[in-house]
Amino acid sequence: MLQGRKALERFRSELKEYFGVKHCFLVSSGKAAFTLILLALKELSPDRDDVLIPAFTCYSVPSSVVRAGLGIRLCDLRPDSFDLDFAQLSTMPADSSRRLLAVVPTHLYGYPSDVPRVRKLVQDRGVAVVEDAAQAMGETWEERKLGTLGDVGFLSLGRGKAFSTVEGGVILTDRGDIAEVLSRRVDVLPGYGCWGLARLILKAAGLMFFIHPLLFWIPRSLPFLKLGETFFDPHFPIRKLSPFQAGLAGNWQKRLQKMRDARSKNVKRWMAVLDGLGNGSEYSQHSQTLGLLRFPIRIRDADRRKSLLQESAHAGAGIAPVYPQSINRLPELRGQIPVQACPVSERCAKELVTLPTHGYLTEDDVTEISVLVSRVLRQ
């Protein structure tokens, strides 16, 4: 806090060098970053007002589109990955493309989306590619950092992400026209203020204390905190990142790599466990070297999935459901988006669960979760 702008400039400079980009902006959250990107693109292309997003993604994504005053269009996922359905994207009608402002490939849980393929499909239509790397900080695609493959990308520094400053967002781009508009918009954003900063400091202290597994049951038992839940809420604040948050990011590259190494190690552990279960579950074969935020597995048997989640909750094992509805089924968007079926996304919401990958997992934790998963899925 005492370093003020100096701390912010240092963090921004480090991010630009790490990601190899010309322009970087720091704001209060990933969804604030996404909203500002959309407002900048709308200013550059005022005749376009639709944003195409995956039909299965974090609810912050459609919340940001609504916050920016734009329309939502959906693309289903491929059956074999969390990537956009390229066949559906390639058959987009020409009249529809003329209204499309941006396509948002998303690196869900840290699985890389094929952004170059998306760019190739839309490059002749004047559509911007906004890369959602909120859950993928530090991951790469063919030796290029995720978040730098599109026209503009954003990261989240919120709790539970690959690297956290309690809350925060990063915008990355090499396009000078986008950066010029963003610079004007970010410069006039409000800061946190005294009360906002005090709340942030208390939140940071609470997270540092209660994040340890031996103590996490305390906040987890308080229902008003709604930990692990996802909400559609377009009424979030958009602020500049504070010097306090930039200070929390000290030595962030080494810390990020340490966390990625731990997550990658645990991903390999879960793959080994699941390989011995036969047809009880499915997971992506592209997990090998990834430091995934969480490890998703598909359980097609609804009763087994329910049993696994109930037993995990009772034991505090950390196995969690995913987004409870696909975006096309969100009641908050009824009447605001075209009615369409997104069968792959709908199955993801019904069938997926995720295993923890964070660095606090002990050998005992891994054993307990492995026994639980094996017992339930082999029944």
N, C-alpha and C positions, 0 to 999 in steps of 0.2 A: 504493500500500500504506500509505503514511503517513497518507493522508486517511481511510482506513478507512470507517466507516459513512457519512461525509459524501459520499464518491465514489459509493457505492451509491445513496444517496438522490437525488443529483443526476441520475444516469443514469435512475433510476425516474421522477423528476419529468419529465424531458425526454421519455421514452417516452410517458407519460400525455398530455402536451400534444400531442405529434406525432400520436398515434393518436386522440386525443379520447375517451379512456376514463376511467372512474372508478377502476379498480383495475388494478394491474400488479405482477407478482411475478417475481423474477429467480432462476434456478436454473442448475444446472451443464450442462444440455444440452436440446435440443429434445425428446428422448425422455423425459427426466426430467420436463419440463414436461407432456407429454402424459399420462404415468403419473399425476402428481399430480392433473391434471384428472379423470381417470377415477376415481381413488380418492375425490375430493370428490363427484362425481356419484353414485357408488355409496353413499356415506354419506347423501346426500339422498334416494336412491331405492333402498333396500336390497332391494326385491323384483325389481329388474331387473339382469341380469348379462350381456347380450350387447352387442357393439359392432360396428356395420356399417361396414366400410372398403372402399375401392376394391380390386379384385382385381389392379390393377397400381399399385404404389406402392413407396416405399422400405421395406426390410425392418425399419427401426426402428419403423414403425407397428405391425405385428403383434407385434413384440418388446415394445412398451410395453403392448399389451393383455394379453399373457401375464404380463408383470411385475406388472400390476395385479390378476391373478387372475380375469380376466374371459374370456368366450367370444368367439370371432371369427366374424363372419358377413360374407360377401362380396357385393359388388355389381359387376357387370361395367361396363365403360366404354361410352360411346356410340361408335358407329363413326366419327363425324366430329370427335371431340374427346377430351380427356383427362378429361372430366367423367363423373360417375356416370350410369348408364343410368336416366333418370327413369321410363321405362316400367316397368322392373323394380322400381324403388323404389315406384312408385304402386300396384302390384299386391301389395304385401306383405300376407300374410294377417293378420287382426285378432288371432288368438291369438299369432302370432309377434311382433307389435308390442308386446304387453303385456310381453314379456320384454326388449325392446330398450331399452338404456340411452341409447345415443348413435349418431348418424350422423356420419361424418367426411368432409365434402367437402374435397378436396385441390387446392391450386393447384400442380400438378406443373410444375416448371421455371419457374414464374412465370405460367403460363396461368391466368387467373381461372376458378374454378368458380362456377356459378350458385347461390350460397348462398341467396339469397332464394327461389329455386324449391324448394330442398331444405326450407327452413323451412316453406314453404307446404304441402308434401306431408306433413310429419310433425307440424305444430303441434297438431293435434287428438288426437295419440296419446301425448302426454306424453313425447316423445323429445327429448333435448337435441341441439343441433347444435354439434359441436366442429370449429372451422375449422382445418385444417392449412395454415398459411401459412409453414411452415418454409423453403420455397424461394422465397418471394415478398415479402420485406420491401421496403416502399416502393411496391409496385404497388397499383393501385386498381381498383375496380368502381364505375362511375357516380359518380366523385368521392369515394368512401368507401375508406379504406385497407383492404386485405385483412388479415384477422386480427381485424376488428371487426364482421363481418357476422353471425356466429353468436351463440349464447349465450355462448360462450367460445372464444378462439383462442390459438394458440401459434406462436412463431417459433423458429428455430434460429440461434444465433450461432456455429456450428461452422465449421471450415475449409471453404472452397469455397462457402460460402453468400453471399448478397447482401451481407451485412456480417458480419464475424467478430471475435470476441474470443478466438480460439483454440478455445474451446468455450464453450457457454452456451446458455440457453434463456429465453424470455420468455413469460409468460402474461398475456393481456389479457381483461378482462370488465367489463361494466356491471352484471351481476347480483349484488346484494348477498348473496344466500344462498350462491352459489358462492364469492364472495370471502371470506366469513366462514369457511367450512370450509378454504379454501386458506390463509388467514392462519394458522390454527392449525397446519396441517400444515407450512408452510414455516418457521414460527418454530422448530420443534424439529428441523429438518434439521441435520446436521453440516456444518461448513465443510471446507475442503480440508486443513487441517493443514499442518505444516511441510514434510513430504516431498511432499505433494500439491502445495503451492504451488511448491516448487522444481522439480518435474517440469513444472508449467505454465509457469514462466518459461523453462526450457530449451526447451520445445516452441515457445513464442512466438519465442524467439531463432532457433531452427532454421527456422521457417516464414518469418520475415522475411528470412533469408539465402538460403534455397534456393528460395524461390518464384519468383525471377527466372528467365526461360526459359533463360538461358545456364548456369544452375547446376542446374535442376530435374532434369536427367538423373541427378544423383548419388543423391537419394533414390528416384527412379523406378527405378533399377537395383538397389535393395535389396529383394529379394522379401519379406523379413519385415515390411516396412512395409505391404505390401498396399495401396498407394495406388490409389484409383479403384475398389476393390472394395466390395461391400456384403454385410453379414452379418446373419443372424438370431441375435441374442444378447440374451436377456432378463435377463442377469445384470449389468447396468450399474449404476454408483453413482448415487445421487440426493443432490445436495448443494446448498447455497446458492451463489450466484455470489460470487466473491471480490472484494474491493476492487481487486485487481490487474487483473482483467478489466474492471471498471467504469472503471478508469483508462485501459485500452487503447481504450475507447470514446469518449475525448475527441474533440469536434468531429465526432461520428459522422454527424450529419445532412448536413453538406457532403460528407463522404467518401462516404456512401451515394449521394447524388445524382450525384457525379462517376462512381462506378462504374456506376450505372444508365445514365447518358448514354453511357458507353463501350460497355456491353452492348447498348443499343438501337441504336447506330451499327453495331455488328457484326452484329446481327440483320438489319438492312436490307441489309448487304453480302451475307449468305448468301442472303437472299431474291432479290436480283438475280442472283446466280450460278445458283441453282437454277431460276429462271424461264427460263433459256436451255437447260435440259437436256431439255425435252420430257417424256416419260413415265418417265424414269429414276428419279425419286424423287418423294415427296410430302411436303408440310409443311402445317402449319395456316395458314389464311389470316388467322387472328386475331393474327398476330405483329407487325403493323405498328409499334405504339408501345411494345412491351414490352421491358423490360430483362431478357430471359430469362437464367436461370442457365446454361443450355446450350441450343443450338438443335437440336431433334429433327427428324430426317427419316426417312421410311419408305422402305425399299428392299425391294420384294417379291421380287426375285430373290436367292435365298440365296447363289448363287455370287458375284454382284457385291458383296453386303454383306460376305461373308467376305474377298474380295480387297481391298476398300476398307480394312477394319480391319487386315489384315495389312500392307498398304503404308504405312498411317498409322503403325503401330507401328514399322516399320523406319525411317521418315523422322522419327519424333518429331513428327508433325503434330498430335497432340492429338484426333484423331477417336476416339470411344470408344463401346463398346456400352452398353446400358442395363441395367436389372436382368435378370439372366440367366433368371429364371423368374417367371411370374405367381404371385401368392400362393397360389392353389389348387393349384399344382404344387410348392410348397416341401416337400421331404422332412421337414424338422423339424416340420411341422404335420400330417403324415399321421396320421390317427386322431383329431386334435383339432378338425378343422373338417369340416363336411358335405362329402361328395363332390359336386362340381358342375363343370360345364363353364363356362368363362368365355372364349368364343372371341375376343372383341375383345382382352382383356387378354393372352391367350396369343399372339396375333399381334403385339402390341406388343413382347413380349419377344423374339420371333424376328426382327422386321423393322426395329425402330428402331435408329438410331445417332444420336449427338449431336456437333455441332460446337462448338468453344470460342467463347465470347463475351467472355472477360475482357479487361480493359484493357491487358494486356501484349502483345496481338497487334499486331505491326508490319505495315506495308504488305507487306513481303517474306513474312511469315507468311500473310497473307491470299491473296497471289498463289500461294504454294506449295500451300496447301490447295485453292484454287479449281482449279488445274491438275490436282491429284490427283483431286479429286471429278469433274471434267468428264471426264477421261481414263477413269477406271474405269467410270463410269455410262453413258458413251456407247459402250462396247465392244460 
